[in-house]
Amino acid sequence: MPQEPSNVALRIVTLSRYSSIIALLGYVPLLVVHQHFDKKTIFMPQKNGKVYLVGAGPGDPSLLTLRGRELLQQADAVFYDYLVNPQVLVHTKPSTEQICLGRHGHGRIHSQEEINALVLEAAQAGKIVVRLKGGDPAFFGRTAEEITSLESANIPYEVVPGVTAASAASSYAGIPLTHREHASSVAFITGQQCRDNDAHPLDLANLAKFPGTLVFYMGVTSAPQWSAQLIKHGKSASTPVAIVRRASLPQQQTVRTTLGELAEVLAPQKMRPPAIIIVGEAVEAETTTKWFQSRPLFGSSVLVTRPVHQATELVECLSNHGAAPLIQPAITIAPPSDWAPADQAIRNLRAYDWLVFSSVNGVEQFITRMDELGFDLRQLGNCQIAAIGPATAKALRQFHLRVDLQPNEYRAEALTEMLAPKTVGKRVLLLRASRGREVLAESLTAAGARVKQVVVYQSNDVEQADPEIMTALEAGQIDWMTVTSSAIARSLVHLFGGALAQTKLAAISPLTAKVLTEAGYPPSVVAKQYTTEGLVDAILNAADVS
């Protein structure tokens, strides 16, 4: 009788009617007959998952590759290093398990053996696993050890390159790694080996003679050793050096020094990792225009308070202007507690003359629910559509729907003013949140419309802030906080209380500003155009003034 394989999980399938089984998922099942069973028991090996070793890039989340994003969207589990920007995790599914493998100063860092075991366990359970690494997996990421572990367990894998920190440091700091006149070659070196590997030390004598640029990864704490050895073996103490810390992020710092002074510049507590250290004459060819650091919001910390799934556009806009966005949702969006009223309205859509959407969330939830019930856009054939503003109209266009009416001023009063004359005696369906103002329904009803309101999503306050966000806010380390709705404004007052006085508030509209002001926290700026772009423009204008 054949032996059951030891490296795969087994499923037991019992057949009462068939004497054979067709190979499933590419495996030939093993047939085992137990005499004390009336039925035949068939053991089928459960197919392993797959592991993707993905480079997350140097820090800027927009430098993640398209392949990396695609895999994050598919992943069942993500194991990520502490240098990975958590913002790249917004590409995962809500159900994806996310495991941080430790951060310096924030708990224990997992050993390589523990990481290997965790990844194997997830893959052997049939999961799609993304092992997310800072920079590029091929650069000092111990990827070879993880591949050996996967191959030993017969786990399929794929390696996805990323932008490595040295390349980012060069591009974002304006310091070339190679130069026609100064360096025709470049060497990448791990500073960790200078400290940890006595059996196979770096050949610093030959590196001192290397005719090009030396780039040290993880070399901050070991700099006194390797810089001294380079000088000892003939490299000039006056050799130019650039230290680029947190490359590609709004907190990026660039410090220029010389090889002889490097140990003093990197003395304990003066500059902490992560940093790339570039050594060589090419440093002298540093560009004069600092494209990255000259952006108007460079170094400014901005807190985005929208729900996570809606924060991307604002985060990207702020990042493009140099800001360091943080995300702390003030509200969450969920399906309504009872779909029955909405379901009834969807089934009877042909009875309505107008559909009125007052938010992007309403559009997404309503159209998704239509699809779940088996309907498509033909169900809307008799209806005209009104939207409160351009963001809501844009959301409708994503579903190939164009609005018939949209006010120039993005608030309920303006929508009512335009819509009321067109809806006298008409049946109007308002698709709304579980909470909010009644002005639209009341005004249209008073004007002669037959109005039905249906809740298509639940808006809930977040009850507890991330402790790190709260600490940063209380310490005055957050420069701006964006407030994009009245519901978010009220939630923020509850969430942060008096700590709101430690930052500048940017309100998307006068109505949102009014809620903040009445609570005792008047905003520093109010958008003139009540859109994401208008909000960012208000912050930019304030930055120009200051």
C-alpha positions, 0 to 999 in steps of 0.5 A, spaced: 500 500 500 502 506 498 505 511 503 501 517 505 506 523 503 509 526 509 510 534 506 502 535 505 496 536 508 491 530 507 483 531 506 479 525 507 473 524 502 469 518 503 465 515 497 459 511 497 457 510 490 464 510 486 470 506 485 475 511 482 476 518 483 478 523 477 485 527 479 483 533 482 487 540 482 493 536 479 494 531 484 493 523 483 489 521 490 491 515 494 486 510 494 486 507 501 481 501 503 479 500 510 476 493 511 472 495 517 469 501 513 463 499 508 465 505 504 472 507 501 476 512 504 480 516 499 486 521 501 487 527 497 493 531 498 491 538 499 494 543 495 499 548 498 499 555 497 504 559 494 509 564 497 511 571 494 517 574 496 515 582 494 520 588 495 516 594 498 521 599 495 524 604 500 519 607 503 514 611 499 508 607 498 507 609 491 514 606 489 511 599 490 511 595 483 504 594 479 506 586 480 507 587 488 500 591 488 497 585 484 499 580 489 497 584 495 490 584 493 490 577 492 494 575 499 491 571 504 496 573 509 502 578 509 508 578 513 512 584 513 518 587 515 518 593 520 521 598 514 515 597 510 511 603 510 504 600 512 500 604 507 502 599 502 497 594 506 491 598 504 492 594 497 490 588 501 483 585 502 479 586 509 480 579 510 487 579 509 491 577 515 497 582 516 503 580 521 508 585 522 515 581 524 517 586 529 520 594 529 526 596 533 523 599 540 516 596 539 517 589 541 520 583 539 523 582 532 522 575 530 528 571 528 529 568 521 528 561 523 521 564 526 519 568 520 521 561 516 516 557 520 510 562 520 511 563 512 511 555 511 505 554 516 501 559 512 503 556 505 502 549 507 495 551 509 493 553 502 494 560 503 497 565 498 502 569 502 506 575 501 512 576 504 513 583 504 520 586 504 523 593 505 527 595 498 529 589 494 529 582 496 535 581 493 539 586 497 541 584 504 534 581 505 536 574 507 532 572 501 536 566 500 535 563 506 527 564 505 528 561 499 532 555 501 526 554 507 521 554 501 524 549 496 526 544 502 518 544 503 516 544 496 513 550 497 512 554 490 514 561 490 516 567 486 520 573 487 518 580 485 523 586 485 523 592 488 526 599 488 532 598 493 534 603 498 541 605 494 537 607 488 532 611 492 537 615 496 541 617 489 535 619 486 531 623 491 537 626 494 540 628 487 547 624 489 549 620 483 552 613 484 555 613 478 558 619 474 562 619 467 568 623 471 568 620 478 565 613 478 564 608 473 562 602 478 559 602 484 559 596 490 553 595 495 556 593 502 552 591 508 555 594 514 552 588 518 558 584 516 563 588 519 560 587 526 557 580 526 561 576 521 568 575 524 569 568 520 568 571 513 570 579 514 569 584 509 575 585 505 576 592 506 583 593 504 581 591 497 574 596 498 579 601 499 582 601 492 575 600 489 575 605 483 568 607 484 562 609 489 561 605 495 554 604 498 553 601 505 547 598 507 545 598 515 552 601 516 550 606 521 552 603 528 558 599 525 561 606 521 567 607 526 570 600 524 569 600 517 571 607 516 577 607 520 579 600 516 578 604 509 582 609 511 588 605 514 588 601 507 589 607 503 582 611 502 583 618 503 580 621 510 577 627 505 573 622 501 566 625 500 561 622 504 553 623 504 548 620 509 541 619 506 536 617 512 529 615 510 530 616 503 524 617 499 520 619 505 518 626 507 522 625 513 528 624 509 535 627 511 541 628 507 548 630 511 554 631 507 561 629 511 568 626 509 570 619 511 575 621 516 569 625 520 564 620 519 564 616 525 563 623 529 557 625 525 554 618 526 556 618 534 550 614 538 544 618 538 546 623 533 543 620 527 539 613 527 538 608 522 535 607 517 540 610 513 544 609 506 551 611 506 554 613 500 562 614 499 566 616 493 567 622 489 561 622 485 558 625 492 561 631 489 556 631 483 550 632 487 545 636 484 543 643 486 536 643 485 533 639 490 526 637 487 524 632 492 525 637 498 523 643 495 516 641 494 511 645 498 509 641 504 515 637 505 516 634 512 509 636 514 505 631 517 498 631 515 493 626 518 487 623 514 481 622 517 477 618 512 475 611 512 481 607 510 478 605 503 477 612 501 483 615 504 487 613 498 486 619 493 487 624 499 493 621 501 496 621 494 495 628 493 498 630 499 504 625 498 505 629 491 506 635 495 511 632 499 507 631 506 507 625 510 500 623 511 498 619 516 491 615 517 486 615 523 479 614 520 474 617 524 468 613 522 467 606 519 462 605 513 458 598 514 452 595 510 445 598 513 443 594 519 437 592 515 437 591 508 429 590 507 427 597 505 433 598 500 431 591 497 424 593 496 426 600 493 431 597 488 425 592 486 421 597 485 426 602 482 421 603 476 416 607 480 421 613 482 422 619 477 428 621 481 434 618 485 438 622 489 445 621 492 448 625 497 455 621 498 460 617 494 458 611 500 451 611 498 453 610 490 458 604 492 453 601 497 447 602 493 450 599 486 453 594 489 447 591 493 443 592 486 448 587 483 447 582 489 440 582 488 441 580 481 439 587 477 443 591 473 443 598 470 437 597 466 433 597 473 434 605 473 432 606 466 426 610 468 430 614 473 433 621 473 439 622 477 441 627 482 448 628 485 450 633 491 457 634 488 463 632 483 466 626 487 459 623 488 458 624 480 465 621 479 463 615 483 457 614 479 461 615 472 465 609 475 458 605 474 457 608 467 452 613 470 451 620 468 448 625 473 442 629 470 443 635 476 448 637 480 449 644 484 455 648 483 455 649 491 456 642 494 451 642 500 444 640 501 441 647 501 444 648 494 441 641 491 434 642 494 434 649 490 435 646 484 431 640 485 425 642 488 422 645 481 423 639 478 420 634 483 413 637 484 408 631 484 414 626 482 417 620 486 424 621 489 428 616 492 433 619 497 439 614 498 443 616 504 447 614 511 444 612 517 445 619 520 445 626 517 441 632 516 434 632 514 434 638 510 434 635 503 428 630 505 424 636 509 425 641 503 423 637 497 417 634 501 415 641 503 416 643 495 411 638 493 415 632 492 413 625 494 420 623 498 422 616 500 428 615 504 432 609 504 438 608 508 444 604 504 450 604 509 451 605 516 456 610 518 459 609 525 464 613 529 471 610 531 471 609 538 479 609 540 485 612 536 491 609 535 495 610 541 501 612 536 497 617 533 494 620 539 501 620 542 504 624 536 498 629 536 499 630 544 506 632 542 504 637 537 508 632 532 502 633 527 502 639 523 495 638 519 489 634 520 484 634 515 476 634 516 472 632 510 465 631 513 460 634 519 460 626 521 468 626 521 468 633 525 463 630 530 467 624 531 474 627 531 472 631 537 470 625 541 476 621 539 481 626 540 478 632 545 483 637 547 488 634 543 485 637 537 488 644 539 495 641 538 494 641 530 491 645 525 485 643 522 483 643 515 475 643 513 472 641 507 466 646 507 463 651 511 458 646 514 464 642 517 467 648 519 461 650 523 461 643 527 468 644 529 467 651 531 461 650 535 465 644 539 471 649 540 476 648 535 475 653 529 479 650 523 485 654 520 483 653 513 476 652 510 476 649 502 473 654 497 472 648 493 468 643 497 473 637 494 479 633 496 483 638 491 480 644 494 482 642 501 489 640 499 489 647 496 487 651 502 493 647 506 498 649 500 495 656 500 496 657 508 503 653 507 505 659 502 503 664 507 507 661 512 
